[in-house]
Amino acid sequence: MAMVNFAVPTPLEKKIDKAMKDQGIVSKAEFFRFAAFHFLEHLYEDRSTDDEYERVMNDLASKIRAYARTHRLPSLEEQFSDLR
């Protein structure tokens, strides 16, 4: 396992210590492992959500184009005729 050393400013260290106490985390190493894992999980979770959204939207657009090629779409007047 790689070892990483870095300095943390005192105001941030106080926030980290409070979060560790509140969450029952017993060491700074555990805290930073969790923070790195959470960051990476969030980073790739958003990307996979975007990819899934794009796939669904592309699939929907394809279905709409296929439907429009074989069906007559009503005019706007027909679509909104019941609003008068």
Rosetta constraint file for C-alpha pairs under 8 A:
AtomPair CA 8 CA 12 HARMONIC 6.47 0.50
AtomPair CA 8 CA 13 HARMONIC 6.07 0.50
AtomPair CA 9 CA 13 HARMONIC 6.15 0.50
AtomPair CA 10 CA 14 HARMONIC 6.22 0.50
AtomPair CA 11 CA 15 HARMONIC 6.56 0.50
AtomPair CA 12 CA 16 HARMONIC 6.15 0.50
AtomPair CA 13 CA 17 HARMONIC 6.05 0.50
AtomPair CA 14 CA 18 HARMONIC 6.21 0.50
AtomPair CA 15 CA 19 HARMONIC 6.15 0.50
AtomPair CA 16 CA 20 HARMONIC 6.03 0.50
AtomPair CA 17 CA 21 HARMONIC 6.19 0.50
AtomPair CA 18 CA 22 HARMONIC 6.07 0.50
AtomPair CA 19 CA 23 HARMONIC 5.96 0.50
AtomPair CA 20 CA 24 HARMONIC 5.73 0.50
AtomPair CA 20 CA 25 HARMONIC 4.67 0.50
AtomPair CA 20 CA 26 HARMONIC 6.83 0.50
AtomPair CA 20 CA 27 HARMONIC 7.74 0.50
AtomPair CA 20 CA 28 HARMONIC 7.87 0.50
AtomPair CA 20 CA 31 HARMONIC 6.88 0.50
AtomPair CA 21 CA 25 HARMONIC 6.35 0.50
AtomPair CA 21 CA 26 HARMONIC 7.74 0.50
AtomPair CA 25 CA 30 HARMONIC 6.78 0.50
AtomPair CA 25 CA 31 HARMONIC 6.37 0.50
AtomPair CA 26 CA 30 HARMONIC 7.11 0.50
AtomPair CA 26 CA 31 HARMONIC 7.95 0.50
AtomPair CA 27 CA 31 HARMONIC 6.30 0.50
AtomPair CA 28 CA 32 HARMONIC 6.11 0.50
AtomPair CA 29 CA 33 HARMONIC 6.11 0.50
AtomPair CA 30 CA 34 HARMONIC 6.11 0.50
AtomPair CA 31 CA 35 HARMONIC 6.09 0.50
AtomPair CA 32 CA 36 HARMONIC 5.98 0.50
AtomPair CA 33 CA 37 HARMONIC 6.10 0.50
AtomPair CA 34 CA 38 HARMONIC 5.98 0.50
AtomPair CA 35 CA 39 HARMONIC 6.07 0.50
AtomPair CA 36 CA 40 HARMONIC 6.19 0.50
AtomPair CA 37 CA 41 HARMONIC 5.99 0.50
AtomPair CA 38 CA 42 HARMONIC 6.04 0.50
AtomPair CA 39 CA 43 HARMONIC 6.02 0.50
AtomPair CA 40 CA 44 HARMONIC 6.17 0.50
AtomPair CA 41 CA 45 HARMONIC 5.81 0.50
AtomPair CA 42 CA 46 HARMONIC 6.19 0.50
AtomPair CA 43 CA 47 HARMONIC 6.65 0.50
AtomPair CA 44 CA 48 HARMONIC 6.11 0.50
AtomPair CA 45 CA 49 HARMONIC 6.14 0.50
AtomPair CA 46 CA 50 HARMONIC 6.17 0.50
AtomPair CA 47 CA 51 HARMONIC 6.14 0.50
AtomPair CA 48 CA 52 HARMONIC 6.05 0.50
AtomPair CA 49 CA 53 HARMONIC 6.07 0.50
AtomPair CA 50 CA 54 HARMONIC 6.09 0.50
AtomPair CA 51 CA 55 HARMONIC 6.16 0.50
AtomPair CA 52 CA 56 HARMONIC 6.18 0.50
AtomPair CA 53 CA 57 HARMONIC 6.11 0.50
AtomPair CA 54 CA 58 HARMONIC 6.05 0.50
AtomPair CA 55 CA 59 HARMONIC 6.13 0.50
AtomPair CA 56 CA 60 HARMONIC 6.13 0.50
AtomPair CA 57 CA 61 HARMONIC 6.11 0.50
AtomPair CA 58 CA 62 HARMONIC 6.15 0.50
AtomPair CA 59 CA 63 HARMONIC 6.31 0.50
AtomPair CA 60 CA 64 HARMONIC 6.18 0.50
AtomPair CA 61 CA 65 HARMONIC 6.16 0.50
AtomPair CA 62 CA 66 HARMONIC 6.20 0.50
AtomPair CA 63 CA 67 HARMONIC 6.08 0.50
AtomPair CA 64 CA 68 HARMONIC 6.03 0.50
AtomPair CA 65 CA 69 HARMONIC 6.29 0.50
AtomPair CA 66 CA 70 HARMONIC 6.82 0.50
AtomPair CA 67 CA 71 HARMONIC 5.98 0.50
AtomPair CA 68 CA 72 HARMONIC 6.90 0.50
AtomPair CA 68 CA 73 HARMONIC 6.92 0.50
AtomPair CA 74 CA 78 HARMONIC 5.81 0.50
AtomPair CA 74 CA 79 HARMONIC 6.24 0.50
AtomPair CA 75 CA 79 HARMONIC 6.25 0.50
AtomPair CA 76 CA 80 HARMONIC 6.11 0.50
AtomPair CA 77 CA 81 HARMONIC 5.68 0.50
AtomPair CA 80 CA 84 HARMONIC 7.65 0.50
